[in-house]
Amino acid sequence: MALAQQNPTSEPQRVIIPNSHGEKLVGTLHESGTRGIVILCHGFQCSKDYKLILNLAVALENAKISSFRFDFSGNGESEGLFQFGNYWAEVDDLHAVAQHFRASKREISAIVGHSKGADVVLLYASKYSDIKTVVNLSGRYDMKAGIEERLGKDYMERIKKDGFIDVKGSGHFDFRVTEESLMDRLAINMHEACLHIDKECRVFTVHGSSDETIPVEDAFEFSKIIPNHKLHVIEGANHIFINHQSELSSVVVNFIEEALNQF
């Protein structure tokens, strides 16, 4: 089904959307004149301007598909406090963004997330059934994994003792992991969440075979339990697809185009 035409513009537009807590979420709209819009979600300690996210927005724009990339609360230009866990809070941010565009008579064609953002879009699909195309890029299946590498071997003892752990993040960005935020992450059960994804929802997982942050085995676990699922492994690609941006953009755009053509 052909998508209704909006007013296309060649210049990206800055858009500010309040979340459920009244915090301003800042994003960039790439308008291609379509009623449908793809929402792009960044990963941990990243932003809407991360190269992978920006490249996807440009690729979608070249395919005449509108997209919106935004900063989750506490990240980038958006208001709020940065937190280690808060997966469900980011799901709420995504829902606020989706509702904003629906109020403007737009349709959400797909939600795309990378790394932590990938888990957010999957959790969104497990809670809501209003978006039928979901793209999971390098998402984590086992939420208990990867914490020791970031916080240290004795992280549980330290956080029980002090109530927090201060971490030296990437790009000289320091952050504090509280016991509450750690428990928030450990409470996330991706297996259980994926069992609640509607069978009509098309899920596309893309993962690099050489992912150094989240093993490619996680992608195969998603493939086992999500009913309407397609898996694409990019040989030799790392967690951020640094040398495989073209293939990543190509397979994601193709999947979204195929999904749009099914309507």
Contacts in CASP RR format, 6 or more apart in sequence:
PFRMAT RR
TARGET T0000
AUTHOR 0000-0000-0000
METHOD contacts of the structure
MODEL  1
MALAQQNPTSEPQRVIIPNSHGEKLVGTLHESGTRGIVILCHGFQCSKDY
KLILNLAVALENAKISSFRFDFSGNGESEGLFQFGNYWAEVDDLHAVAQH
FRASKREISAIVGHSKGADVVLLYASKYSDIKTVVNLSGRYDMKAGIEER
LGKDYMERIKKDGFIDVKGSGHFDFRVTEESLMDRLAINMHEACLHIDKE
CRVFTVHGSSDETIPVEDAFEFSKIIPNHKLHVIEGANHIFINHQSELSS
VVVNFIEEALNQF
1 263 0 8 1.000
3 34 0 8 1.000
3 35 0 8 1.000
3 36 0 8 1.000
3 107 0 8 1.000
3 260 0 8 1.000
4 34 0 8 1.000
4 35 0 8 1.000
5 33 0 8 1.000
5 34 0 8 1.000
5 35 0 8 1.000
6 31 0 8 1.000
6 33 0 8 1.000
6 34 0 8 1.000
6 35 0 8 1.000
6 66 0 8 1.000
6 106 0 8 1.000
7 31 0 8 1.000
7 33 0 8 1.000
8 31 0 8 1.000
8 32 0 8 1.000
8 33 0 8 1.000
9 31 0 8 1.000
12 28 0 8 1.000
12 29 0 8 1.000
12 30 0 8 1.000
12 31 0 8 1.000
12 57 0 8 1.000
13 28 0 8 1.000
13 29 0 8 1.000
13 31 0 8 1.000
14 26 0 8 1.000
14 27 0 8 1.000
14 28 0 8 1.000
14 29 0 8 1.000
15 26 0 8 1.000
15 27 0 8 1.000
15 28 0 8 1.000
15 29 0 8 1.000
15 68 0 8 1.000
15 70 0 8 1.000
16 24 0 8 1.000
16 25 0 8 1.000
16 26 0 8 1.000
16 27 0 8 1.000
17 24 0 8 1.000
17 25 0 8 1.000
17 27 0 8 1.000
17 70 0 8 1.000
17 96 0 8 1.000
17 97 0 8 1.000
17 100 0 8 1.000
18 24 0 8 1.000
18 25 0 8 1.000
18 96 0 8 1.000
19 25 0 8 1.000
19 73 0 8 1.000
19 92 0 8 1.000
19 93 0 8 1.000
19 96 0 8 1.000
20 92 0 8 1.000
20 95 0 8 1.000
20 96 0 8 1.000
21 73 0 8 1.000
21 80 0 8 1.000
22 79 0 8 1.000
23 73 0 8 1.000
23 74 0 8 1.000
23 78 0 8 1.000
23 79 0 8 1.000
23 80 0 8 1.000
24 78 0 8 1.000
24 79 0 8 1.000
25 70 0 8 1.000
25 71 0 8 1.000
25 72 0 8 1.000
25 73 0 8 1.000
25 78 0 8 1.000
25 79 0 8 1.000
25 93 0 8 1.000
25 96 0 8 1.000
25 97 0 8 1.000
26 48 0 8 1.000
26 70 0 8 1.000
26 71 0 8 1.000
26 76 0 8 1.000
26 77 0 8 1.000
26 78 0 8 1.000
27 48 0 8 1.000
27 68 0 8 1.000
27 69 0 8 1.000
27 70 0 8 1.000
27 71 0 8 1.000
27 77 0 8 1.000
27 78 0 8 1.000
28 48 0 8 1.000
28 57 0 8 1.000
28 68 0 8 1.000
28 69 0 8 1.000
28 70 0 8 1.000
29 37 0 8 1.000
29 66 0 8 1.000
29 67 0 8 1.000
29 68 0 8 1.000
30 57 0 8 1.000
30 58 0 8 1.000
30 60 0 8 1.000
30 61 0 8 1.000
30 66 0 8 1.000
30 67 0 8 1.000
30 68 0 8 1.000
30 69 0 8 1.000
31 66 0 8 1.000
32 60 0 8 1.000
32 61 0 8 1.000
32 64 0 8 1.000
32 65 0 8 1.000
32 66 0 8 1.000
32 67 0 8 1.000
33 64 0 8 1.000
33 66 0 8 1.000
34 64 0 8 1.000
34 65 0 8 1.000
34 66 0 8 1.000
34 109 0 8 1.000
35 105 0 8 1.000
35 106 0 8 1.000
35 107 0 8 1.000
36 65 0 8 1.000
36 66 0 8 1.000
36 106 0 8 1.000
36 107 0 8 1.000
36 108 0 8 1.000
36 109 0 8 1.000
37 66 0 8 1.000
37 67 0 8 1.000
37 68 0 8 1.000
37 101 0 8 1.000
37 106 0 8 1.000
37 107 0 8 1.000
37 108 0 8 1.000
37 109 0 8 1.000
38 60 0 8 1.000
38 65 0 8 1.000
38 66 0 8 1.000
38 67 0 8 1.000
38 68 0 8 1.000
38 108 0 8 1.000
38 109 0 8 1.000
38 110 0 8 1.000
38 111 0 8 1.000
38 112 0 8 1.000
38 256 0 8 1.000
39 67 0 8 1.000
39 68 0 8 1.000
39 69 0 8 1.000
39 70 0 8 1.000
39 94 0 8 1.000
39 97 0 8 1.000
39 98 0 8 1.000
39 101 0 8 1.000
39 108 0 8 1.000
39 110 0 8 1.000
39 111 0 8 1.000
39 112 0 8 1.000
40 48 0 8 1.000
40 53 0 8 1.000
40 56 0 8 1.000
40 57 0 8 1.000
40 67 0 8 1.000
40 68 0 8 1.000
40 69 0 8 1.000
40 70 0 8 1.000
40 112 0 8 1.000
40 113 0 8 1.000
41 70 0 8 1.000
41 72 0 8 1.000
41 90 0 8 1.000
41 94 0 8 1.000
41 111 0 8 1.000
41 112 0 8 1.000
41 113 0 8 1.000
41 114 0 8 1.000
41 117 0 8 1.000
41 118 0 8 1.000
41 120 0 8 1.000
41 121 0 8 1.000
42 48 0 8 1.000
42 50 0 8 1.000
42 53 0 8 1.000
42 69 0 8 1.000
42 71 0 8 1.000
42 72 0 8 1.000
42 75 0 8 1.000
42 113 0 8 1.000
42 114 0 8 1.000
42 117 0 8 1.000
43 50 0 8 1.000
43 113 0 8 1.000
43 114 0 8 1.000
43 115 0 8 1.000
43 116 0 8 1.000
43 117 0 8 1.000
43 118 0 8 1.000
44 115 0 8 1.000
44 116 0 8 1.000
44 117 0 8 1.000
45 75 0 8 1.000
45 169 0 8 1.000
45 170 0 8 1.000
45 173 0 8 1.000
45 175 0 8 1.000
46 53 0 8 1.000
46 75 0 8 1.000
46 114 0 8 1.000
46 115 0 8 1.000
47 53 0 8 1.000
47 71 0 8 1.000
47 75 0 8 1.000
47 76 0 8 1.000
47 77 0 8 1.000
48 54 0 8 1.000
48 69 0 8 1.000
48 70 0 8 1.000
48 71 0 8 1.000
48 76 0 8 1.000
48 77 0 8 1.000
49 69 0 8 1.000
49 76 0 8 1.000
50 114 0 8 1.000
51 240 0 8 1.000
51 245 0 8 1.000
52 114 0 8 1.000
52 137 0 8 1.000
52 240 0 8 1.000
52 241 0 8 1.000
52 245 0 8 1.000
52 248 0 8 1.000
53 69 0 8 1.000
53 114 0 8 1.000
54 69 0 8 1.000
55 245 0 8 1.000
55 248 0 8 1.000
55 249 0 8 1.000
56 67 0 8 1.000
56 69 0 8 1.000
56 112 0 8 1.000
56 248 0 8 1.000
56 249 0 8 1.000
56 252 0 8 1.000
57 67 0 8 1.000
57 69 0 8 1.000
58 249 0 8 1.000
59 249 0 8 1.000
59 250 0 8 1.000
59 252 0 8 1.000
59 253 0 8 1.000
60 66 0 8 1.000
60 67 0 8 1.000
60 253 0 8 1.000
60 256 0 8 1.000
61 67 0 8 1.000
63 253 0 8 1.000
63 257 0 8 1.000
65 109 0 8 1.000
65 253 0 8 1.000
65 256 0 8 1.000
65 257 0 8 1.000
65 260 0 8 1.000
68 97 0 8 1.000
68 101 0 8 1.000
70 78 0 8 1.000
70 93 0 8 1.000
70 97 0 8 1.000
71 77 0 8 1.000
71 78 0 8 1.000
72 78 0 8 1.000
72 90 0 8 1.000
72 93 0 8 1.000
72 120 0 8 1.000
73 79 0 8 1.000
73 80 0 8 1.000
73 81 0 8 1.000
73 89 0 8 1.000
73 90 0 8 1.000
73 93 0 8 1.000
74 80 0 8 1.000
74 81 0 8 1.000
74 82 0 8 1.000
74 83 0 8 1.000
75 82 0 8 1.000
82 175 0 8 1.000
83 89 0 8 1.000
83 178 0 8 1.000
83 181 0 8 1.000
83 184 0 8 1.000
84 167 0 8 1.000
84 175 0 8 1.000
84 177 0 8 1.000
84 178 0 8 1.000
84 181 0 8 1.000
84 182 0 8 1.000
84 184 0 8 1.000
84 185 0 8 1.000
85 181 0 8 1.000
85 182 0 8 1.000
85 184 0 8 1.000
85 185 0 8 1.000
86 181 0 8 1.000
86 184 0 8 1.000
87 116 0 8 1.000
87 119 0 8 1.000
87 120 0 8 1.000
87 123 0 8 1.000
87 184 0 8 1.000
87 185 0 8 1.000
87 188 0 8 1.000
88 123 0 8 1.000
88 184 0 8 1.000
90 116 0 8 1.000
90 117 0 8 1.000
90 120 0 8 1.000
91 120 0 8 1.000
91 123 0 8 1.000
91 124 0 8 1.000
91 127 0 8 1.000
94 111 0 8 1.000
94 120 0 8 1.000
94 121 0 8 1.000
94 124 0 8 1.000
95 124 0 8 1.000
95 128 0 8 1.000
98 108 0 8 1.000
98 111 0 8 1.000
98 130 0 8 1.000
98 131 0 8 1.000
101 108 0 8 1.000
102 108 0 8 1.000
108 130 0 8 1.000
108 131 0 8 1.000
109 133 0 8 1.000
109 256 0 8 1.000
109 259 0 8 1.000
109 260 0 8 1.000
110 131 0 8 1.000
110 133 0 8 1.000
110 134 0 8 1.000
110 135 0 8 1.000
110 256 0 8 1.000
110 259 0 8 1.000
111 121 0 8 1.000
111 124 0 8 1.000
111 125 0 8 1.000
111 131 0 8 1.000
111 133 0 8 1.000
111 134 0 8 1.000
111 135 0 8 1.000
112 121 0 8 1.000
112 134 0 8 1.000
112 135 0 8 1.000
112 137 0 8 1.000
112 252 0 8 1.000
112 256 0 8 1.000
113 120 0 8 1.000
113 121 0 8 1.000
113 135 0 8 1.000
113 136 0 8 1.000
113 137 0 8 1.000
114 137 0 8 1.000
114 138 0 8 1.000
114 139 0 8 1.000
114 240 0 8 1.000
115 137 0 8 1.000
115 138 0 8 1.000
115 139 0 8 1.000
115 140 0 8 1.000
115 213 0 8 1.000
115 214 0 8 1.000
115 239 0 8 1.000
116 139 0 8 1.000
116 140 0 8 1.000
117 139 0 8 1.000
118 135 0 8 1.000
118 136 0 8 1.000
118 137 0 8 1.000
118 138 0 8 1.000
118 139 0 8 1.000
118 140 0 8 1.000
119 139 0 8 1.000
119 140 0 8 1.000
119 143 0 8 1.000
119 188 0 8 1.000
119 190 0 8 1.000
121 134 0 8 1.000
121 135 0 8 1.000
121 136 0 8 1.000
122 134 0 8 1.000
122 136 0 8 1.000
122 139 0 8 1.000
122 190 0 8 1.000
122 193 0 8 1.000
122 194 0 8 1.000
122 197 0 8 1.000
122 203 0 8 1.000
122 222 0 8 1.000
123 188 0 8 1.000
123 190 0 8 1.000
123 193 0 8 1.000
124 131 0 8 1.000
124 134 0 8 1.000
125 131 0 8 1.000
125 134 0 8 1.000
125 197 0 8 1.000
125 198 0 8 1.000
125 201 0 8 1.000
125 203 0 8 1.000
126 193 0 8 1.000
126 194 0 8 1.000
126 195 0 8 1.000
126 196 0 8 1.000
126 197 0 8 1.000
127 196 0 8 1.000
129 198 0 8 1.000
129 200 0 8 1.000
129 201 0 8 1.000
131 201 0 8 1.000
132 198 0 8 1.000
132 200 0 8 1.000
132 201 0 8 1.000
132 202 0 8 1.000
132 259 0 8 1.000
133 201 0 8 1.000
133 202 0 8 1.000
133 204 0 8 1.000
133 255 0 8 1.000
133 256 0 8 1.000
133 259 0 8 1.000
134 197 0 8 1.000
134 201 0 8 1.000
134 202 0 8 1.000
134 203 0 8 1.000
134 204 0 8 1.000
135 203 0 8 1.000
135 204 0 8 1.000
135 205 0 8 1.000
135 206 0 8 1.000
135 252 0 8 1.000
135 255 0 8 1.000
135 256 0 8 1.000
136 203 0 8 1.000
136 204 0 8 1.000
136 205 0 8 1.000
136 206 0 8 1.000
136 222 0 8 1.000
137 205 0 8 1.000
137 206 0 8 1.000
137 207 0 8 1.000
137 241 0 8 1.000
137 248 0 8 1.000
137 252 0 8 1.000
138 206 0 8 1.000
138 207 0 8 1.000
138 208 0 8 1.000
138 211 0 8 1.000
138 213 0 8 1.000
138 214 0 8 1.000
138 239 0 8 1.000
138 240 0 8 1.000
138 241 0 8 1.000
139 205 0 8 1.000
139 207 0 8 1.000
139 214 0 8 1.000
139 218 0 8 1.000
139 219 0 8 1.000
139 222 0 8 1.000
140 146 0 8 1.000
140 190 0 8 1.000
140 214 0 8 1.000
140 218 0 8 1.000
141 190 0 8 1.000
141 191 0 8 1.000
141 218 0 8 1.000
141 219 0 8 1.000
141 221 0 8 1.000
141 222 0 8 1.000
142 190 0 8 1.000
142 218 0 8 1.000
142 221 0 8 1.000
143 185 0 8 1.000
143 186 0 8 1.000
143 188 0 8 1.000
143 189 0 8 1.000
143 190 0 8 1.000
144 186 0 8 1.000
145 214 0 8 1.000
146 213 0 8 1.000
146 214 0 8 1.000
147 155 0 8 1.000
147 182 0 8 1.000
147 185 0 8 1.000
147 186 0 8 1.000
148 155 0 8 1.000
150 167 0 8 1.000
151 158 0 8 1.000
151 159 0 8 1.000
151 165 0 8 1.000
151 167 0 8 1.000
151 177 0 8 1.000
151 182 0 8 1.000
155 165 0 8 1.000
155 182 0 8 1.000
158 165 0 8 1.000
159 165 0 8 1.000
159 177 0 8 1.000
159 178 0 8 1.000
159 179 0 8 1.000
159 182 0 8 1.000
160 179 0 8 1.000
163 178 0 8 1.000
163 179 0 8 1.000
164 176 0 8 1.000
164 177 0 8 1.000
164 178 0 8 1.000
164 179 0 8 1.000
165 176 0 8 1.000
165 177 0 8 1.000
166 174 0 8 1.000
166 175 0 8 1.000
166 176 0 8 1.000
166 177 0 8 1.000
167 174 0 8 1.000
167 175 0 8 1.000
167 176 0 8 1.000
167 177 0 8 1.000
168 174 0 8 1.000
169 175 0 8 1.000
190 222 0 8 1.000
191 221 0 8 1.000
191 225 0 8 1.000
194 222 0 8 1.000
194 225 0 8 1.000
194 226 0 8 1.000
195 225 0 8 1.000
197 203 0 8 1.000
197 226 0 8 1.000
197 227 0 8 1.000
197 228 0 8 1.000
199 227 0 8 1.000
199 228 0 8 1.000
200 228 0 8 1.000
201 228 0 8 1.000
202 228 0 8 1.000
202 230 0 8 1.000
202 255 0 8 1.000
202 259 0 8 1.000
203 222 0 8 1.000
203 226 0 8 1.000
203 228 0 8 1.000
203 229 0 8 1.000
203 230 0 8 1.000
204 229 0 8 1.000
204 230 0 8 1.000
204 231 0 8 1.000
204 232 0 8 1.000
204 251 0 8 1.000
204 252 0 8 1.000
204 255 0 8 1.000
205 219 0 8 1.000
205 222 0 8 1.000
205 223 0 8 1.000
205 226 0 8 1.000
205 229 0 8 1.000
205 230 0 8 1.000
205 231 0 8 1.000
205 232 0 8 1.000
206 219 0 8 1.000
206 232 0 8 1.000
206 233 0 8 1.000
206 234 0 8 1.000
206 248 0 8 1.000
206 251 0 8 1.000
206 252 0 8 1.000
207 214 0 8 1.000
207 216 0 8 1.000
207 218 0 8 1.000
207 219 0 8 1.000
207 231 0 8 1.000
207 232 0 8 1.000
207 233 0 8 1.000
207 234 0 8 1.000
207 237 0 8 1.000
208 216 0 8 1.000
208 219 0 8 1.000
208 233 0 8 1.000
208 234 0 8 1.000
208 235 0 8 1.000
208 236 0 8 1.000
208 237 0 8 1.000
208 238 0 8 1.000
208 239 0 8 1.000
208 241 0 8 1.000
208 244 0 8 1.000
209 216 0 8 1.000
209 233 0 8 1.000
209 234 0 8 1.000
209 235 0 8 1.000
209 236 0 8 1.000
209 237 0 8 1.000
210 216 0 8 1.000
210 236 0 8 1.000
210 237 0 8 1.000
210 238 0 8 1.000
211 237 0 8 1.000
211 238 0 8 1.000
211 239 0 8 1.000
212 238 0 8 1.000
212 239 0 8 1.000
213 238 0 8 1.000
213 239 0 8 1.000
214 239 0 8 1.000
216 233 0 8 1.000
219 231 0 8 1.000
219 233 0 8 1.000
220 231 0 8 1.000
222 229 0 8 1.000
222 231 0 8 1.000
223 229 0 8 1.000
223 231 0 8 1.000
230 255 0 8 1.000
232 251 0 8 1.000
234 241 0 8 1.000
234 244 0 8 1.000
234 247 0 8 1.000
234 248 0 8 1.000
234 251 0 8 1.000
236 243 0 8 1.000
236 244 0 8 1.000
237 243 0 8 1.000
237 244 0 8 1.000
237 247 0 8 1.000
237 248 0 8 1.000
241 247 0 8 1.000
241 248 0 8 1.000
END
